Structures are given as C-alpha cells and as structure tokens.
Amino acid sequence: MTEDPGAARRDAAVRAQYEAYPYPPRDPQDERRRLITGSPSNLPEVDHYLFGGARDWRQPFRALFAGGGTGDGCIMLAQQLADRGVPAEVVHLDISAASQAVARARSEVRGLANLRFVQGPLHDVADLAPGPYDYVDCCGVLHHLEDPPAGLAALRAQLAPDGGMGLMVYGVLGRTGVYPVQAALRSLAGDDDLPARVALARRLLGDLPDSNWLRRNPFLNDHLPEAQGEEVPAGKLFDLLLHPRDRAYDVPQLLELLSGAGLAPVEFIVPMQYRPEAYLQDGGLIGRAAALSQAERWALAENLAGNIRVHVVYAAPAERAAEAAARPGRPTVRPLPNGIDMAALARAVARGKGMFKADLSGLPLSLPLPAGAERLLPLIDGRRDLNQLAAAMGMDWFTFKALFDKVYRVLNGLNLLLLRG
Ligand SMILES: C[S@@+](CC[C@H](N)C(=O)[O-])C[C@H]1O[C@@H](n2cnc3c(N)ncnc32)[C@H](O)[C@@H]1O
C-alpha cells in the first residue's frame, strides 16, 4: 500500500480493526424481515441527483462500493436494482474478509445474483475491479485512509464520464468531543489488545467529567447505551473512539478533496442542513447569506448548525455537476415520495396549521408550507406527473407550479421528495 513504515503500521491496524469488528455490526438473518435503506446509494436518490431523474434503467448499470463493509449500501442498491429488473453488476470491494463475509451472507439470504465481492485495498481498484462504473459509493471510508485524495482519485479514475458518486465523510463540528477522547484512550491504552481497548473505552466513558466535550455534545450519542437501548456493540465503540486512523472534514476541506479529483458536489444530503436560512430568523442576516457563493453558503450553514456529524454528498465530474440533478421544470416530471407517507404528512401539516415539524440531526425545526399543501400532498403518489397533479388540484399550470415549487423546496430540502422523468 505504502512505503512509509508508520503508514503501513496504520494500514495494518485499520485492517485488523475491521477483521475483528466488521462495521456496522449486522446479523445476515435480519435480511429476512427488513431492508435497511438510507443515503447515499438509495436508487431513487441516485437517479434524481446523478442522472437528472431520467436514467434509462433498461440499460446495464455498474456500481462499485469501495469499502463496502458489512454491506448496508450495496445490499440496498443491489436489491433495488434486482426489484426493477435492471441488468446490473454491483461490486463490493473491501480490505476486510470478515466484513465481506457478512455482506456476502446477507446477499445470500436475499438471493441476490447481481453482487460480486473483491477483497483488497481501494487504491488497487484499477487492477482488482476495474471500471467504468456508472456509480461509485464510498461511505465512511475516505477519512480512514492514509492519503484520502489518492484514494478518491483512484475511484474517480474508474467512474464513467456520465457517472456519479455517493460519498460520506465525517464532519468536524458535529464530532466535537470525539478526538480528545480518542487521544485520551491512545495515551491510556498501552499495549492492550483490541477487546481490552474496548473495555478501557467503556470504563473511561463512565468516568468522564461533566466538562468533557464528548459528554457535552448532545448530538452525538452513538456511544451511549441509553440512546442505543442496549450495551453499545464493541465494533461501534471501536469505530468511534479507538479508530487507528480517523479525521474529519469541514465543508471547505471536503470541497477541496472533491475538486482535487475533478469532482464537484451535486447536493448534500439532507439539502436543508446546508442552507443558512434554515438556522436564521433575522431577515438582514438571511439576505447577506443569500448574497454569498454556493460554496460559502454550504460552509456557513455548517458553521451555524454545529451538529453536522457526517457529510453525505452526491458528487459528479465537475464539468457536469451543475446539470446532474433533476429539476421540477417540465409538466411531465413525476414527484416521488422518498420514504414518507404523504397522506400522513398532509394530516400532520393540517394539525400543525400549515407548519411542518422537522428534525435536522437533533435540531427541531418548524417549517411553513403554503396554503393548499395539505390538499396537494396526498395526491403525490409517485405516479401522477405535475400536469396531472395540477388537473387533480383544479388549478391552472402557473398557479399550481407556484404552489408545487414552494412545497418542493421544503420537502426536497428534507430529502423527502424526489423527481423522475
Ligand atoms: C466504517 S466502515 C463503512 C462500511 C460501509 N461503507 C458502510 O457505510 O456501511 C469502513 C470500511 O472500509 C473498509 N476499508 C478501510 N480501508 C480500506 C481500504 N484502503 N480499501 C478498501 N476498504 C477499506 C473497512 O474494512 C470497512 O469495512
């Protein structure tokens, strides 16, 4: 992997961690009762953000999951592709045989035939699992590499020119408190083996003073048994507090990482979290924020929010990123609910007198929806296009479009409404 002995030691330690503690911990038998969905890599999102909501799914599709772990993302996408009958290949590439064994067992329980497993470092993707790929997922991995720009460049080189990526890296502010505890554990751990380190972390968590920033960060509770409803699994604790190589990114650092690989963000998930006006009341401040560049607004939102623990971003080759996402322009576009019951949402909005109560990673928000939204929402069923919705509402196109755009801004902002067509 690398000639620097320190880096080689860290590479080995990262691999040893994921052999001992595949992440996230999953029981393959659970595939019989549920499909885990989320961002990035959810098929309707991939279509919306990277293919203008208009990909022809009859055409072959290749996806790479770099550092696919125990398989959450690749199982979801492989299942969604299989359900739609897409001629697809989904490649799971990971250094950890133990993690890959869990992902493979999950795919076997589901009877998925479109997954292929390749063991090895993602830097060697060109030899081990060459592209071109229409889609590359790298979720929770780049921030553990010795050289994240080189890792991302290796993946980018395997991306088809009209393809895109779904990435997740840690956020600086939302992880406030994590790194001092990591440093404390490093200094206390001596030569302890991995299970002994986990035991040490459990003891330290029970002994931190009230002033400690990890204790004081209410938005981070992965390490708290109360929040998990049970003892925190060893692998989760290790990943958060004992990782041998771990860094976080603020928005400008992430943009630099992307641009170094010839990529640009299409959208952060959820988009609303990256809008300064979501956090501000003062019209003058909102006006000043609106005058900033897009990159400055994303960075400002992160600084205002303070609770963004991870950055999930869909990214595309820089030359096509601005055009990659779907837009609610044409009357033939179909709005798709993304994991939400629109009828229930309409009832909640009616109860809230037009206000929609949302939660941005633990920050409650009350968002106004325009009059008529409670009537429109239950009509959005993923089948009607905008034209048909206008007719069902008994509205002319322009009146309808003004209403729809306001509803879309809020619901797409929360990643609850996507487009197709
Ligand atoms: C935190 S887990 C994330 C798993 C998965 N992407 C997810 O989001 O559920 C990180 C994964 O990256 C893998 N990994 C770390 N460094 C790697 C490298 N250089 N090449 C390939 N995989 C790597 C680990 O083995 C582990 O399975």
The ligand as an SDF file (V2000), in Angstrom:
LIG
                    3D

 27 29  0  0  0  0  0  0  0  0999 V2000
  -16.7650    2.3930    8.6040 C   0  0  0  0  0  0  0  0  0  0  0  0
  -16.7830    1.0170    7.5380 S   0  0  0  0  0  0  0  0  0  0  0  0
  -18.0020    1.5420    6.3650 C   0  0  0  0  0  0  0  0  0  0  0  0
  -18.7020    0.4110    5.6910 C   0  0  0  0  0  0  0  0  0  0  0  0
  -19.7570    0.7950    4.6590 C   0  0  0  0  0  0  0  0  0  0  0  0
  -19.2370    1.6250    3.6150 N   0  0  0  0  0  0  0  0  0  0  0  0
  -20.9290    1.4630    5.3260 C   0  0  0  0  0  0  0  0  0  0  0  0
  -21.0680    2.6810    5.2040 O   0  0  0  0  0  0  0  0  0  0  0  0
  -21.7380    0.7680    5.9820 O   0  0  0  0  0  0  0  0  0  0  0  0
  -15.2810    1.2230    6.6290 C   0  0  0  0  0  0  0  0  0  0  0  0
  -14.9810    0.0550    5.7100 C   0  0  0  0  0  0  0  0  0  0  0  0
  -13.9040    0.4270    4.8470 O   0  0  0  0  0  0  0  0  0  0  0  0
  -13.0100   -0.6570    4.7160 C   0  0  0  0  0  0  0  0  0  0  0  0
  -11.7000   -0.1010    4.3580 N   0  0  0  0  0  0  0  0  0  0  0  0
  -10.8790    0.6620    5.1030 C   0  0  0  0  0  0  0  0  0  0  0  0
   -9.7830    0.9980    4.4150 N   0  0  0  0  0  0  0  0  0  0  0  0
   -9.9170    0.4320    3.2000 C   0  0  0  0  0  0  0  0  0  0  0  0
   -9.1190    0.4320    2.0210 C   0  0  0  0  0  0  0  0  0  0  0  0
   -7.9460    1.0550    1.9790 N   0  0  0  0  0  0  0  0  0  0  0  0
   -9.5670   -0.2410    0.9450 N   0  0  0  0  0  0  0  0  0  0  0  0
  -10.7640   -0.8990    0.9770 C   0  0  0  0  0  0  0  0  0  0  0  0
  -11.5530   -0.9300    2.0660 N   0  0  0  0  0  0  0  0  0  0  0  0
  -11.1440   -0.2650    3.1530 C   0  0  0  0  0  0  0  0  0  0  0  0
  -13.0450   -1.3320    6.0680 C   0  0  0  0  0  0  0  0  0  0  0  0
  -12.6080   -2.6640    6.0220 O   0  0  0  0  0  0  0  0  0  0  0  0
  -14.5240   -1.1840    6.4370 C   0  0  0  0  0  0  0  0  0  0  0  0
  -15.2530   -2.2980    6.0120 O   0  0  0  0  0  0  0  0  0  0  0  0
  1  2  1  0
  2  3  1  0
  2 10  1  0
  3  4  1  0
  4  5  1  0
  5  6  1  0
  5  7  1  0
  7  8  2  0
  7  9  1  0
 10 11  1  0
 11 12  1  0
 11 26  1  0
 12 13  1  0
 13 14  1  0
 13 24  1  0
 14 15  1  0
 14 23  1  0
 15 16  2  0
 16 17  1  0
 17 18  1  0
 17 23  2  0
 18 19  1  0
 18 20  2  0
 20 21  1  0
 21 22  2  0
 22 23  1  0
 24 25  1  0
 24 26  1  0
 26 27  1  0
M  CHG  2   2   1   9  -1
M  END
$$$$
